[in-house]
Amino acid sequence: MTTLRTETGPSYAAILGVGAYRPSRLVPNSEVIDAIDSSDEWIQQRSGIKTRRFATDDETIVSMSVAAAQQALDAAGVDARQVDCVVVATVSHLLQTPSAATMIAHELGTEQAAAFDISAACAGFCHGVALANDMVRGGTAGYALVIGVERLSDITDPTDRGTAFIFADGAGAVLVGPSETPGIGPVVWGSDGEHYDHIRTADWRDVLASDNPTMPCLTMKGNEVFRWASFTMAKTAQQALDRAGISVDELDVFVPHQANNRITDAMARSLRLPESVRIARDIIDAGNTSAASVPMALRRMIDDGDAKSGDTALLIAFGAGLAYAAQVVVVP
C-alpha cells in the first residue's frame, strides 16, 4: 500500500500585521433619525453609536479590502507575492459567484493565491483567523490574508427602526504567518441554528415573486439577539481564555464584535474584566460593520496606543446563524 506524503508547517502561527479601511462618508445620527422617527439620544442610549461610515460608489468591497490588506502587508513587511491564501469574510458581496476573494487576490498582486469567501456574518473574521492559523501550521500556506469587509448600507432598509441606525461599511485585514512563539490561541466556535432567523435577509425567490421586487434587506430580532449575545457569549469568551491558558488578570485587550456597547458592557461584567483591560469601543464612531468590525477595532486600538505589540487580546464575534467564534491572540 502506497503511503501518501503529507506536509507540516511551523509549530506556531501569529498575526503579523493589521490593516483597516474606513469609508470617506461620515454619517452622523442626525442623518438617519428622521426616516425612523427617532433621536440622537435614543440611538446613543440603545447602541452607543454616534456616527457611522457609508461607502461611496467608488468604495467597493474589492477596493476597501485591497486597501486594508495592503496596510496589513505593509505592517508585516511582507510582499503580496508571498501570500498563499486570501480568505474574505463578508455577507454584502452582492455577486453570488465568483467570490470577492479571487478579485482581491488579483488586485493585490498575489501569485495566483488560493482565494475564497466565507459567510459566517459578523463572526466571519474570527472564523477566518482560525482557518488561517490552521493553514499556516499545517503547511497549506506560508502566509494567509484574512479580510473582513462589508457594504451593509447596500442591504439596510433606511426606514427600519430596528436596523437603520446600526449597520455601516468598512474593511479590516490581518496577515497570518509563521511564528517562533504561539500567537493565536485555540478557537472556540459554534452555531445556534435553532435561532438562525434572528438576523437574516429575505429569500430572493420570495422577493422576485412579489409585485414590487426590491433589494433584500437585513432584518433583526434585536431584543432576542441582545439577550443571547449578552449572556451566552461571555461563556464563549471565558472558554477561549481557558483554552489559551490565559486568566483575565493576564489579558491586556478585549476586542469584541462591535455590535452594541451595551452587549460589550454586559460581557465585560460577566467576565469580571479588571480595569486594566483596554476595551474596543469602535462602534461609537464606526457603527456595526459585521465581519469587518473586529479587525477595524483592533487597528484603531493599535493606532491609538491602546493595543501594543506583545499584548494579549481576546477576540470574539457573533452574528447571523447564530454563528460565533473567539480566540486569544498576541498583538503584532
C-alpha positions as CSV (number, residue, x, y, z in Angstrom):
1,M,0.0,0.0,0.0
2,T,1.4,3.4,-1.0
3,T,1.8,5.9,1.8
4,L,0.8,9.5,0.9
5,R,3.3,12.2,1.6
6,T,2.0,15.0,3.8
7,E,3.1,18.5,4.7
8,T,3.5,20.2,8.0
9,G,4.3,23.8,8.8
10,P,5.8,25.7,11.7
11,S,4.8,24.9,15.2
12,Y,3.2,28.3,15.7
13,A,1.4,31.0,13.8
14,A,0.7,34.6,14.6
15,I,-1.0,37.8,13.3
16,L,1.9,39.7,11.8
17,G,0.1,42.8,10.6
18,V,-3.3,44.5,10.9
19,G,-4.9,46.9,8.5
20,A,-8.2,48.8,8.1
21,Y,-10.1,51.0,5.6
22,R,-12.7,53.4,6.7
23,P,-15.0,54.8,4.0
24,S,-14.9,58.6,3.4
25,R,-18.5,59.4,4.0
26,L,-19.2,60.1,7.7
27,V,-22.9,59.7,8.6
28,P,-24.0,61.2,12.0
29,N,-27.2,60.1,13.7
30,S,-28.9,63.3,12.6
31,E,-28.9,61.8,9.0
32,V,-30.8,58.7,10.0
33,I,-33.2,59.7,12.7
34,D,-36.0,61.3,10.6
35,A,-36.6,58.1,8.5
36,I,-37.0,56.0,11.6
37,D,-38.8,58.6,13.8
38,S,-36.0,58.6,16.4
39,S,-33.4,60.8,18.0
40,D,-29.7,61.0,18.5
41,E,-30.2,60.5,22.3
42,W,-32.3,57.3,21.7
43,I,-29.7,55.8,19.3
44,Q,-26.8,56.5,21.6
45,Q,-28.6,55.1,24.7
46,R,-29.6,52.0,22.8
47,S,-26.3,51.2,21.0
48,G,-23.6,53.7,21.8
49,I,-23.4,54.8,18.2
50,K,-22.8,58.5,17.4
51,T,-21.6,58.2,13.8
52,R,-21.0,55.5,11.1
53,R,-19.4,55.4,7.7
54,F,-21.1,54.6,4.4
55,A,-19.1,53.7,1.3
56,T,-19.4,55.9,-1.8
57,D,-19.9,54.3,-5.3
58,D,-16.1,54.2,-5.7
59,E,-15.5,52.4,-2.4
60,T,-16.3,48.8,-3.3
61,I,-16.0,45.6,-1.5
62,V,-12.8,44.9,-3.5
63,S,-11.2,48.4,-3.2
64,M,-11.8,48.6,0.5
65,S,-10.4,45.1,1.0
66,V,-7.3,45.8,-1.1
67,A,-6.6,49.0,0.9
68,A,-7.0,47.2,4.3
69,A,-5.0,44.2,3.2
70,Q,-2.2,46.3,1.8
71,Q,-1.9,48.1,5.2
72,A,-1.7,44.7,6.9
73,L,1.0,43.6,4.5
74,D,3.0,46.8,4.9
75,A,2.8,46.5,8.7
76,A,4.1,42.9,8.5
77,G,6.8,43.8,5.9
78,V,5.5,41.0,3.6
79,D,5.1,41.3,-0.2
80,A,1.7,40.3,-1.6
81,R,3.5,37.8,-3.9
82,Q,4.3,35.8,-0.7
83,V,0.6,35.3,0.2
84,D,-0.6,31.8,-0.5
85,C,-4.3,32.2,0.5
86,V,-6.8,35.0,0.8
87,V,-9.9,34.5,2.9
88,V,-12.6,37.1,2.8
89,A,-15.5,37.2,5.3
90,T,-18.5,39.1,4.1
91,V,-22.2,39.0,3.7
92,S,-22.6,42.0,1.5
93,H,-20.7,41.0,-1.7
94,L,-23.7,41.1,-4.0
95,L,-22.4,38.5,-6.5
96,Q,-23.4,35.0,-5.6
97,T,-20.4,33.9,-7.6
98,P,-17.5,34.4,-8.2
99,S,-16.1,35.2,-4.8
100,A,-14.8,38.6,-3.9
101,A,-11.6,37.0,-2.7
102,T,-10.4,36.0,-6.2
103,M,-10.6,39.5,-7.5
104,I,-9.0,40.9,-4.3
105,A,-6.1,38.4,-4.6
106,H,-5.5,39.6,-8.2
107,E,-5.7,43.3,-7.4
108,L,-3.2,42.8,-4.6
109,G,-0.7,41.2,-6.9
110,T,-0.5,37.8,-5.3
111,E,0.9,34.9,-7.4
112,Q,-2.4,33.3,-8.0
113,A,-3.1,32.7,-4.4
114,A,-5.9,30.4,-3.3
115,A,-8.9,32.6,-2.6
116,F,-12.4,32.1,-1.2
117,D,-15.2,33.9,0.7
118,I,-16.8,32.6,3.9
119,S,-20.3,33.5,5.1
120,A,-20.4,33.5,8.9
121,A,-21.8,37.0,9.1
122,C,-20.3,39.1,12.0
123,A,-18.4,36.0,13.2
124,G,-16.7,35.5,9.8
125,F,-13.4,37.3,10.6
126,C,-12.7,35.2,13.7
127,H,-13.6,32.1,11.7
128,G,-11.1,33.2,9.1
129,V,-8.3,33.7,11.7
130,A,-8.9,30.2,12.9
131,L,-8.7,28.8,9.3
132,A,-5.5,30.8,8.6
133,N,-3.9,29.6,11.8
134,D,-4.5,26.0,10.9
135,M,-3.4,26.6,7.3
136,V,0.0,28.1,8.3
137,R,0.7,25.5,11.0
138,G,-0.5,22.6,8.7
139,G,1.8,23.7,5.9
140,T,-1.0,24.6,3.5
141,A,0.0,28.3,3.4
142,G,3.2,30.2,4.2
143,Y,1.2,33.4,4.7
144,A,-2.6,33.8,4.7
145,L,-4.6,37.1,4.5
146,V,-7.8,37.3,6.4
147,I,-10.1,40.1,5.4
148,G,-13.5,41.2,6.9
149,V,-15.3,43.6,4.6
150,E,-18.9,44.9,4.4
151,R,-21.0,47.4,2.5
152,L,-24.1,46.9,4.7
153,S,-25.5,50.2,3.5
154,D,-26.5,48.3,0.3
155,I,-28.7,45.9,2.2
156,T,-30.0,48.0,5.0
157,D,-33.6,49.4,5.0
158,P,-33.2,53.1,6.0
159,T,-36.8,53.1,7.3
160,D,-36.4,50.0,9.6
161,R,-36.2,51.4,13.1
162,G,-34.5,48.2,14.3
163,T,-31.5,48.2,12.0
164,A,-31.2,51.5,10.1
165,F,-29.0,53.2,12.7
166,I,-26.8,50.1,13.4
167,F,-25.1,48.9,10.3
168,A,-22.2,50.5,8.4
169,D,-19.4,49.9,5.9
170,G,-15.7,49.3,6.1
171,A,-12.9,46.7,5.9
172,G,-10.3,45.2,8.1
173,A,-7.5,42.7,7.5
174,V,-4.7,40.7,9.1
175,L,-1.8,38.8,7.8
176,V,-1.2,35.4,9.5
177,G,2.2,33.8,9.2
178,P,4.8,31.7,10.9
179,S,6.0,32.5,14.4
180,E,8.6,31.2,16.8
181,T,6.2,31.5,19.7
182,P,2.4,30.9,20.0
183,G,0.5,33.9,18.6
184,I,-3.0,32.6,18.1
185,G,-4.8,30.5,20.7
186,P,-7.3,27.7,20.1
187,V,-10.6,28.8,18.6
188,V,-13.9,28.3,20.4
189,W,-16.6,28.4,17.8
190,G,-20.0,27.1,17.0
191,S,-23.5,28.0,16.0
192,D,-27.0,28.1,17.4
193,G,-29.0,27.2,14.3
194,E,-32.2,27.0,16.3
195,H,-32.3,30.7,16.1
196,Y,-30.9,31.1,12.5
197,D,-33.7,33.6,11.6
198,H,-32.9,36.1,14.3
199,I,-30.8,38.0,11.8
200,R,-31.4,37.4,8.1
201,T,-32.3,38.8,4.7
202,A,-35.4,37.8,2.7
203,D,-35.2,34.8,0.3
204,W,-34.5,36.0,-3.2
205,R,-37.3,33.7,-4.5
206,D,-39.9,35.5,-2.4
207,V,-38.5,38.9,-3.5
208,L,-38.7,38.1,-7.2
209,A,-42.2,36.6,-6.8
210,S,-43.5,39.8,-5.3
211,D,-45.4,42.5,-7.2
212,N,-42.7,45.1,-6.3
213,P,-39.3,43.4,-6.2
214,T,-36.7,45.3,-4.1
215,M,-33.2,44.6,-2.7
216,P,-33.5,42.1,0.2
217,C,-32.5,43.9,3.4
218,L,-31.3,42.8,6.7
219,T,-33.9,42.2,9.5
220,M,-33.1,41.5,13.1
221,K,-34.9,40.5,16.2
222,G,-33.0,42.9,18.3
223,N,-34.1,42.0,21.8
224,E,-33.6,38.3,21.3
225,V,-30.1,38.8,19.8
226,F,-29.2,41.2,22.7
227,R,-30.2,38.7,25.3
228,W,-28.5,35.8,23.6
229,A,-25.2,37.7,23.0
230,S,-25.1,39.4,26.4
231,F,-25.1,36.2,28.3
232,T,-24.1,33.3,26.0
233,M,-21.1,35.0,24.5
234,A,-19.5,35.7,27.9
235,K,-19.3,31.9,28.4
236,T,-17.7,31.5,25.0
237,A,-15.1,34.3,25.8
238,Q,-14.2,32.6,29.0
239,Q,-13.8,29.2,27.2
240,A,-11.4,30.9,24.8
241,L,-9.3,32.3,27.7
242,D,-9.3,28.9,29.4
243,R,-8.2,27.1,26.3
244,A,-5.4,29.6,25.7
245,G,-4.3,29.3,29.3
246,I,-4.8,33.0,29.9
247,S,-6.5,34.4,33.0
248,V,-8.5,37.7,32.9
249,D,-5.7,39.2,35.0
250,E,-3.2,38.4,32.3
251,L,-5.4,39.8,29.5
252,D,-4.4,43.2,28.1
253,V,-7.0,43.9,25.4
254,F,-10.7,42.9,24.8
255,V,-11.9,43.3,21.2
256,P,-15.5,42.1,20.9
257,H,-17.6,42.4,17.8
258,Q,-18.8,45.9,17.6
259,A,-22.5,45.1,17.8
260,N,-23.7,47.2,20.7
261,N,-21.9,49.0,23.5
262,R,-24.4,47.5,26.0
263,I,-23.6,44.0,24.9
264,T,-19.9,44.8,25.3
265,D,-20.5,46.1,28.8
266,A,-22.5,43.0,29.7
267,M,-19.8,40.7,28.6
268,A,-17.1,42.7,30.4
269,R,-19.2,42.5,33.6
270,S,-19.7,38.7,33.2
271,L,-16.0,38.1,32.6
272,R,-15.1,40.4,35.5
273,L,-12.5,42.1,33.4
274,P,-10.1,44.2,35.5
275,E,-9.9,47.9,34.9
276,S,-6.5,47.4,33.4
277,V,-8.0,45.6,30.3
278,R,-8.5,48.0,27.4
279,I,-11.8,47.5,25.7
280,A,-12.5,48.3,22.0
281,R,-15.3,50.9,21.5
282,D,-15.0,51.5,17.8
283,I,-18.8,51.2,17.4
284,I,-19.2,54.7,18.7
285,D,-17.8,56.2,15.5
286,A,-17.9,53.3,13.1
287,G,-21.2,51.6,13.7
288,N,-21.6,47.8,13.3
289,T,-19.6,46.7,10.3
290,S,-20.3,43.0,10.8
291,A,-17.3,40.9,9.6
292,A,-15.1,44.0,9.4
293,S,-15.7,45.2,13.0
294,V,-13.1,43.2,14.9
295,P,-10.1,43.9,12.7
296,M,-11.1,47.6,12.3
297,A,-11.5,47.9,16.1
298,L,-8.1,46.3,16.7
299,R,-6.4,48.5,14.1
300,R,-7.9,51.6,15.8
301,M,-6.6,50.4,19.2
302,I,-3.1,50.0,17.8
303,D,-3.2,53.4,16.2
304,D,-4.4,55.0,19.5
305,G,-1.8,53.2,21.6
306,D,-4.4,51.1,23.4
307,A,-3.1,47.9,22.0
308,K,0.7,47.4,22.0
309,S,2.9,44.8,20.4
310,G,3.1,41.7,22.6
311,D,-0.2,42.4,24.3
312,T,-2.7,39.5,24.7
313,A,-6.0,40.3,23.1
314,L,-9.3,38.4,23.3
315,L,-11.3,38.5,20.1
316,I,-14.9,37.4,20.0
317,A,-17.6,37.8,17.3
318,F,-21.1,36.6,16.9
319,G,-23.9,37.2,14.4
320,A,-26.4,35.7,12.0
321,G,-26.7,32.0,12.1
322,L,-26.3,32.4,15.1
323,A,-22.6,31.8,14.5
324,Y,-19.9,32.7,16.9
325,A,-16.1,32.4,17.4
326,A,-13.5,33.5,19.8
327,Q,-9.7,33.2,20.3
328,V,-6.9,34.9,22.2
329,V,-4.1,36.4,20.0
330,V,-0.9,38.3,20.5
331,V,-1.0,41.8,19.1
332,P,1.8,42.2,16.4
